[in-house]
Amino acid sequence: MFDPNRHKLALVASSSPEAQAALKEIGGRHDWVPPNEADVIVVLGGDGFMLQTLHASKDRHCLIYGMNCGTVGFLMNEYSPDNLIERLKRAEQFALNPLRMEARTISGERITSSAINEVSLLRETRQAAKIEIAIDGRVRMQELVCDGVIVATPAGSTAYNLSAHGPILPLGCDLIALTPISAFRPRRWRGAILPNNWVIEFRVLEAGKRPVSAVADQNEVRDVSYVRVEKDQSLRLNLLFDPGHTLADRILMEQFTA
């Protein structure tokens, strides 16, 4: 929890006009340190900038407190320039374990990346992707013909996953969602809900003819032939939320929103 006598604060803001105006408004009210020296990072912006900040600070084990200066602000608290220290003292901490994506391209390059929301495989051309899916070493679907497929964490289940008609997952449920994007064959397949300690492997069939990219949050790898997704046990991200305005509350609220 936040201790004003012990913890150092950093302030970062996105380039949006709203976030830059908030930066000017709040910037002179507190003593700030650079982000690489901070125990708590206050983030001004939207969900996209919050994801960037979480990725940039993922190895530092610091606390992250966001204030929404964007559109949706699902990962953010409401913006107010007042009473920041008191809000931080009362904030509730929530820990996230991201996904780890290992991708191999057609040329043989190997790339590893983290995903807080989701890992998405997406077709690159007009032709549908053909993807084989294995769960914990056993092939469960020999050929999914689709626009793509998503592996979503509970935190990301209300983002791209929900737009693709995937399930909303409660936080702390130790599950992940496997959701197809515009599945053509098998046409009626709606995806699966899996334990988050299982390993999901994708093999892109006809990868040269039907190229596919893999995206871990905002990091895209083009022309992949193989992707492995699993829970990253080595990373723990700590977010702060105002009481009664936690990520769990928001996910629950989404389930009752038309």
Residue pairs with C-beta under 8 A, 6 or more apart in sequence:
1 89
1 91
1 93
2 40
2 63
2 88
2 89
2 91
2 240
4 85
4 88
4 89
6 39
7 39
7 40
7 63
8 33
8 37
8 38
8 39
8 40
9 30
9 31
9 32
9 33
9 38
9 39
9 40
9 41
9 42
10 32
10 33
10 34
10 35
10 37
10 38
10 40
10 41
10 42
11 23
11 26
11 27
11 30
11 32
11 41
11 42
11 44
12 35
12 41
12 42
12 43
12 44
12 53
13 19
13 20
13 22
13 23
13 43
13 44
13 45
13 49
13 69
14 20
14 44
14 45
14 46
14 48
14 49
14 69
14 70
16 45
16 46
16 49
16 69
16 70
18 69
18 70
19 44
19 45
19 46
19 49
19 69
19 70
21 69
22 44
22 67
22 69
22 79
22 81
23 44
25 81
26 44
26 81
26 84
29 81
29 84
30 84
30 85
35 41
35 56
35 57
36 60
38 62
39 62
39 63
40 62
40 63
40 64
40 65
40 88
40 240
41 53
41 57
41 62
41 63
41 64
41 65
42 65
42 66
42 67
42 84
43 49
43 50
43 53
43 64
43 65
43 66
43 67
43 76
44 66
44 67
44 69
44 79
45 66
45 68
45 69
45 70
45 76
46 68
46 69
46 70
46 71
46 72
46 73
46 76
47 70
47 72
47 73
47 74
47 75
47 76
47 159
48 70
48 218
49 70
50 64
50 66
50 75
50 76
51 75
51 116
51 117
51 217
51 218
52 218
53 64
53 66
54 64
54 116
54 237
54 239
55 114
55 116
55 217
55 218
57 64
58 98
58 114
58 235
58 237
59 235
61 236
61 238
62 238
63 93
63 238
63 239
63 240
64 237
64 238
64 239
64 240
65 77
65 87
65 88
65 91
65 239
65 240
66 73
66 75
66 76
66 77
66 239
67 76
67 77
67 78
67 79
67 80
68 76
68 77
68 78
68 79
69 79
70 76
74 158
74 159
74 247
74 250
75 155
75 239
75 247
77 87
77 91
77 240
77 241
77 242
77 245
78 242
78 245
80 87
87 242
88 240
90 242
90 243
91 240
91 241
91 242
91 243
92 240
92 241
92 242
92 243
92 246
93 238
93 239
93 240
94 171
94 238
94 239
94 240
94 241
94 246
94 247
94 248
95 236
95 237
95 238
95 239
96 116
96 153
96 155
96 236
96 237
96 238
96 239
97 153
97 196
97 231
97 232
97 233
97 235
97 236
97 237
98 114
98 115
98 116
98 153
98 232
98 235
98 237
99 114
99 115
99 116
99 118
99 119
99 151
99 153
99 176
99 216
99 229
99 230
99 231
99 232
100 112
100 113
100 114
100 115
100 229
100 230
100 231
100 232
100 235
101 112
101 113
101 114
101 115
101 119
101 214
101 216
101 227
101 228
101 229
102 110
102 111
102 112
102 227
102 228
102 229
103 110
103 111
103 112
103 113
103 214
103 221
103 224
103 226
103 227
103 228
104 110
104 111
104 224
104 225
104 226
104 227
105 111
105 221
105 222
105 223
105 224
105 225
106 207
106 208
106 211
106 223
106 224
106 225
107 223
111 221
113 216
113 217
113 219
113 221
114 216
114 217
114 232
114 235
115 151
115 153
115 156
115 216
115 217
115 229
116 153
116 155
116 156
116 217
116 237
117 152
117 153
117 155
117 156
117 159
117 160
117 217
118 150
118 151
118 152
118 153
118 156
118 159
118 160
118 161
118 217
119 150
119 151
119 214
119 215
119 216
119 227
119 229
120 148
120 149
120 150
120 151
120 160
120 181
120 214
120 215
121 129
121 131
121 148
121 149
121 150
121 202
121 204
121 212
121 213
121 214
121 215
121 224
121 227
122 129
122 147
122 148
122 181
122 212
122 213
122 214
122 215
123 129
123 146
123 147
123 148
123 210
123 211
123 212
124 211
124 212
124 213
124 222
124 223
125 210
125 211
127 209
127 210
128 145
128 146
128 147
128 184
128 210
129 144
129 145
129 146
129 147
129 148
129 204
129 210
129 212
130 143
130 144
130 145
130 204
130 205
130 206
130 210
131 143
131 144
131 146
131 149
131 202
131 203
131 204
131 205
131 212
132 139
132 141
132 142
132 143
132 144
132 202
132 203
132 205
133 139
133 140
133 141
133 144
133 149
133 178
133 200
133 201
133 202
134 140
134 200
134 201
134 202
134 203
135 194
135 198
135 199
135 200
135 201
136 198
136 199
137 199
137 201
141 186
141 189
143 185
143 205
144 180
144 183
144 185
144 186
144 189
145 183
145 184
145 185
146 180
146 181
146 182
146 183
146 184
147 181
147 182
148 180
148 181
148 182
148 212
149 178
149 179
149 180
149 181
149 202
150 160
150 161
150 164
150 166
150 177
150 178
150 179
150 180
150 181
151 176
151 177
151 178
151 200
151 229
152 159
152 160
152 161
152 166
152 169
152 176
152 177
152 179
153 169
153 176
153 196
154 169
154 170
154 171
154 172
154 173
154 175
154 176
154 251
155 171
155 247
155 251
157 166
157 167
157 168
157 169
157 177
157 251
158 168
158 250
158 251
158 254
161 167
161 177
161 179
162 168
162 254
164 179
164 180
164 181
165 179
165 190
166 177
166 179
166 191
167 177
167 179
167 191
167 193
168 251
168 254
168 255
169 175
169 176
169 177
169 193
169 251
170 248
170 251
170 252
171 247
171 248
171 251
172 248
174 195
174 196
174 197
175 193
175 194
175 195
175 196
176 193
176 194
176 195
176 196
176 198
176 200
176 231
177 191
177 192
177 193
177 194
178 191
178 192
178 193
178 194
178 200
179 190
179 191
180 189
180 190
180 191
183 189
183 190
194 200
196 231
197 230
197 231
198 230
199 228
199 229
199 230
200 228
200 229
200 230
201 226
201 227
201 228
201 229
202 226
202 227
202 228
202 229
203 225
203 226
204 210
204 212
204 224
204 225
204 226
204 227
207 223
207 224
207 225
211 222
211 223
212 223
212 224
213 220
213 221
213 222
213 223
213 224
214 220
214 221
214 224
214 227
215 221
239 247
241 247
